[in-house]
């Protein structure tokens, strides 16, 4: 029972990070109808910016804000400089460009900073609280859960309760109609990319201090798991990203704790395959209305 409680707490913390990164993939999909395969490399570049500022100033919080700003700028630059110039209704060029961007960013980071892992220290202790003799969440786990939950709540309010959110959704789902109504669709798409990469950067910033450290590939596994989460929940569903993220985080924790770490990716793959067989659009995908 003690192990179960500990693994549940660890799974919740990891699931929150997965849900946040998956939400970033959902945002860019809803905004531009493309899966950004460069999301991990762009997030890693933003984390390097945060690392450099933290090392120069000694302030974790200055580095955190720098990382978020760098992620937003990278997202906006990628959309304006690359993705906007591609055919609108052909997904393959976007995938090819994104893969090329991954190679350029990771090679550039390796040249600039080296391929070795650089340790990043969290702002709070990673020693878990002990309740009734059972170790549960650490102060840093609580910070991770709170930060991820706060950002997801802010994004939900932005998209569902503000005029800007309405314009973002209109630009994504009915761009021609939105243009007729005065919405600046290109600007909304750029903003969607900026929000998406900023959210992914925060997820990477929360995860890296708990892993081996920062290197150009530090967010690759996070992207793979978060992509599976987004597919399981439904690429159109922010709620699906949240629920599937927590579920996959718990699944990985339980499989790692009771079986082995090497079995965890297989469990995630098996879950994704099962969901795609039952609901190809994801668990929370909107049902299409019948036309006949």
Secondary structure, 3 states (H helix, E strand, C coil): CHHHHHHHHHHHHHHHHHHHHHHHHHHHHHHHCCCCCCHHHHHHHHHHHHHHHHHHHCCHHHHHHHHHHHHHHHHHHHHHHCHHHCCCCCHHHHHHHHHHHHHHHHHHHHHHHCCCCECCCCCCCCCEEEECCEEEEEHHHHHHHHHHHHHHHHHHHHHHHCHHHHHHHHHHHCHHHHHHCCCCHHHHHHHHHHHHHHHHHHHHHHHHCCCCCECCCCCHHHHHHHHHHHHHHCCCCHHHHHHHHHHHHHHHHHHHHHCCHHHHHHHHHHHHHHHHHHCCCCCCCCCCCCCC
